[in-house]
Amino acid sequence: MLKECFENVKACVPLVHNITNYVTVNDVANVLLACGGSPIMSDDEGDVEDITAICGGLNINIGTLNKNTIPSMFLAGKKANALGHPVLLDPVGAGASALRTNTALELMKELKLTAIRGNISEIKTLALGAGSTRGVDADVADTVTEETLDAAVSFVKEFARQTGAIIAVTGAIDLVADDKRCFCIRNGRAEMGKITGTGCQLSGLMCAYLVANPQKPLEAAATAVCLMGLAGEIAKENLLPGEGNSTYRNRIIDAIFCMDADRLENGAKYEVR
């Protein structure tokens, strides 16, 4: 499964329109290039519909939300829907402010979303219609552990059923689910949380995989999560003494660029429930 999804991205070279946050926009672009895709960044109302029309998918990230980009998200999303393109929502910080929460909920209401990717606190906020998060980080009380895994799997499957979207929850254990199956993925390193934007990068990566694998959205999203986690493991192994989180970020992108299908297939750690 992973090999096929991986090879489809390389063959397709998916063009992804990103309305993403200005903290991580460069890293998102570079991760898309590293995986075999191609990025376009555009967030002006006068531009987004034309850009969406020439791309294969749309990645919406609310990490630095403002009154200028909100209308652009809806315009681009509706254009992508009309064209039948995948749309991914990354509800960064949903629960941290009313603006973020309400905008994410309205995007869910107005757009047909192919996937929603966030941490468990953000996803719970969307499922409940309200909530709280510690900035853009998951609340410790919401952490998915082996003890809470069964309940978390049931929760994400039910939210997938309600939304009709693939739900991807990333953390110590990653969950990627539709209403029937959930991939429980155990790749990654804790040090990835010390880099700003690994989640944003994953959203861009996942959107590329959704574009290249339209018949298998669940498998595509799960493959992207495995790839990101495995890249984090490889990057940590390649760090030299004296190198820190800045170099680690670059080595993660390098690991994605240098990944091959066999290494991904052999290194992925997941089960399906």
C-alpha positions in Angstrom: 0.0 0.0 0.0 2.6 2.5 1.0 4.9 1.8 -1.9 2.0 2.4 -4.4 1.0 5.7 -2.8 4.6 6.8 -2.6 5.3 5.9 -6.3 2.1 7.6 -7.5 3.3 10.9 -6.0 6.7 10.7 -7.8 4.9 9.9 -11.1 2.1 12.5 -10.7 4.2 15.5 -9.4 1.1 16.9 -7.7 0.7 20.7 -7.8 -0.7 21.9 -4.4 -2.2 25.3 -3.7 -1.3 26.3 -0.1 -3.0 29.0 1.9 -0.8 28.5 4.9 0.8 30.5 7.7 3.7 32.8 7.3 5.7 31.1 10.1 6.2 27.9 8.1 5.4 28.7 4.5 9.0 28.1 3.3 9.3 24.8 5.0 5.9 23.7 3.5 7.1 24.6 0.1 10.4 22.7 0.5 8.7 19.6 1.9 6.4 19.5 -1.1 9.4 19.7 -3.4 11.2 17.1 -1.4 8.4 14.5 -1.7 8.1 14.9 -5.5 5.3 17.5 -5.5 5.2 21.2 -6.5 3.9 24.1 -4.3 2.1 27.3 -5.1 1.5 29.8 -2.3 -1.3 32.3 -2.8 -3.7 34.0 -0.3 -5.1 37.1 -2.0 -8.8 37.1 -2.8 -8.1 38.3 -6.4 -5.7 35.4 -7.0 -6.8 32.3 -5.2 -9.5 31.0 -7.5 -7.3 31.1 -10.6 -4.4 29.4 -8.7 -6.7 26.8 -7.3 -8.0 26.1 -10.8 -4.5 25.2 -12.1 -3.6 23.1 -9.0 -4.6 19.5 -8.1 -5.3 20.1 -4.4 -5.8 22.8 -1.8 -4.1 22.9 1.6 -5.8 25.4 4.1 -3.9 26.2 7.2 -5.3 28.7 9.8 -2.0 29.2 11.8 -1.7 32.9 11.2 -5.3 33.7 10.5 -6.3 37.2 9.6 -9.3 39.1 8.0 -7.6 39.3 4.6 -7.0 35.5 4.2 -10.3 34.2 5.6 -12.3 35.2 2.6 -9.6 33.7 0.4 -9.9 30.4 2.1 -13.6 30.2 1.3 -13.2 31.3 -2.3 -10.4 28.8 -2.9 -12.2 26.0 -1.1 -15.4 26.5 -3.1 -13.4 26.6 -6.3 -11.6 23.4 -5.4 -14.9 21.7 -4.5 -16.4 22.8 -7.9 -13.5 21.2 -9.6 -13.5 18.0 -7.5 -10.1 18.7 -6.1 -9.0 17.4 -2.6 -9.2 20.0 0.1 -7.3 19.6 3.4 -7.9 21.7 6.5 -5.3 22.2 9.2 -7.1 23.9 12.1 -4.0 25.2 13.8 -4.8 26.5 17.3 -8.5 25.8 17.1 -9.7 26.2 20.6 -7.1 28.9 21.4 -9.2 31.8 20.2 -12.8 32.4 19.1 -11.6 33.5 15.7 -9.7 30.3 15.0 -12.4 28.1 16.3 -15.3 29.8 14.5 -13.4 30.1 11.2 -12.5 26.4 11.3 -16.0 25.4 12.1 -17.4 27.6 9.3 -14.9 26.1 6.8 -16.1 22.7 7.8 -19.7 23.8 7.3 -19.2 25.5 4.0 -16.7 23.3 2.2 -16.5 19.6 1.4 -13.2 18.6 3.1 -11.2 15.6 2.0 -9.1 15.5 5.1 -8.7 17.3 8.4 -5.3 17.1 10.1 -4.5 18.4 13.5 -3.5 17.5 17.1 -6.0 15.8 19.3 -7.0 19.0 21.1 -7.7 20.8 17.8 -9.7 17.9 16.5 -11.7 17.6 19.7 -12.5 21.3 19.5 -13.9 20.8 16.0 -15.9 17.7 17.0 -17.4 19.4 20.1 -17.8 22.9 18.5 -15.8 24.5 21.3 -12.7 23.7 23.4 -9.4 25.0 24.6 -5.8 24.3 23.6 -2.5 25.4 24.9 -1.5 27.7 22.1 -1.0 25.5 19.0 0.1 22.5 21.1 -2.1 19.6 22.2 -3.3 19.8 25.8 -1.6 17.1 27.9 -4.9 15.9 29.1 -5.8 15.0 25.5 -2.7 13.0 24.7 -3.3 9.7 22.9 -1.6 6.9 24.8 -1.8 3.1 24.7 -4.3 3.4 27.6 -6.6 5.8 25.7 -6.0 4.4 22.2 -9.3 2.4 21.9 -11.4 5.4 22.9 -9.4 7.7 20.6 -9.8 5.3 17.6 -13.6 5.2 18.2 -13.7 9.0 18.5 -11.8 9.7 15.2 -13.9 7.1 13.3 -17.1 8.7 14.5 -15.8 12.2 13.6 -14.9 10.9 10.2 -18.4 9.6 9.8 -19.9 12.9 10.8 -17.7 15.0 8.5 -17.2 12.6 5.6 -13.5 13.5 5.8 -10.4 11.6 6.5 -9.4 12.5 10.1 -5.7 12.6 10.9 -4.7 13.1 14.5 -0.9 13.5 15.0 0.9 13.1 18.3 2.9 10.4 20.1 0.6 7.9 18.4 -0.8 9.1 15.1 -4.3 8.1 14.0 -5.6 8.3 10.5 -9.2 7.2 10.0 -12.3 7.1 7.9 -15.6 5.9 9.4 -14.6 2.2 9.1 -10.8 1.9 9.5 -8.1 3.6 11.5 -4.4 3.4 10.9 -2.5 3.6 14.3 1.0 4.8 13.4 4.0 4.7 15.7 6.7 6.4 13.7 8.3 9.7 14.6 10.5 11.2 17.3 9.6 13.4 20.3 12.2 15.9 19.1 10.0 16.7 16.1 7.9 18.7 18.6 10.9 21.0 19.1 10.6 22.3 15.5 8.1 24.8 14.5 5.9 23.6 11.6 6.3 19.8 11.3 2.6 19.6 11.4 2.2 22.3 8.8 4.7 20.4 6.6 2.8 17.2 7.1 -0.4 18.9 5.9 1.2 20.0 2.7 2.7 16.5 2.3 -0.6 14.9 2.9 -2.4 17.1 0.4 0.1 16.0 -2.3 -0.6 12.4 -1.4 -4.3 12.9 -1.7 -4.0 14.5 -5.1 -1.8 11.6 -6.4 -4.0 8.8 -5.0 -7.6 9.9 -5.5 -9.0 6.4 -5.3 -7.4 5.7 -1.9 -7.6 8.8 0.3 -7.3 6.9 3.6 -4.2 5.0 2.5 -2.7 8.2 0.9 -3.1 10.1 4.2 -1.7 7.3 6.2 1.3 6.9 3.9 2.1 10.6 4.3 2.0 10.3 8.1 4.3 7.3 8.0 6.7 9.1 5.7 6.9 12.2 7.9 7.4 10.1 11.0 10.1 7.9 9.5 11.8 10.9 8.1 12.0 12.3 11.7 13.6 9.0 12.8 16.2 9.0 10.0 16.9 12.7 10.6 17.6 12.1 14.3 20.0 9.2 13.4 21.9 11.5 11.1 22.3 14.4 13.5 25.9 15.0 14.5 27.2 16.1 17.9 26.6 19.8 18.4 23.7 20.0 15.9 20.3 21.0 17.2 16.7 21.7 16.1 17.6 24.0 13.2 19.7 21.3 11.5 17.1 18.7 12.5 14.5 20.5 10.5 16.7 20.5 7.4 17.6 16.8 7.9 13.9 15.9 8.0 13.4 17.6 4.6 16.5 15.8 3.3 15.2 12.4 4.6 11.9 12.9 2.7 13.9 13.9 -0.4 16.1 10.9 -0.2 13.4 8.4 0.8 12.7 5.4 -1.5 9.6 3.2 -1.6 11.3 0.1 0.0 12.7 2.0 2.9 9.3 3.6 3.6 7.6 0.2 3.4 10.1 -1.5 5.6 10.3 1.4 8.1 6.7 2.2 8.6 5.2 1.1 11.9 1.4 0.8 11.8 -1.6 -1.3 12.5 -5.1 -1.0 11.2 -8.1 -1.2 13.7 
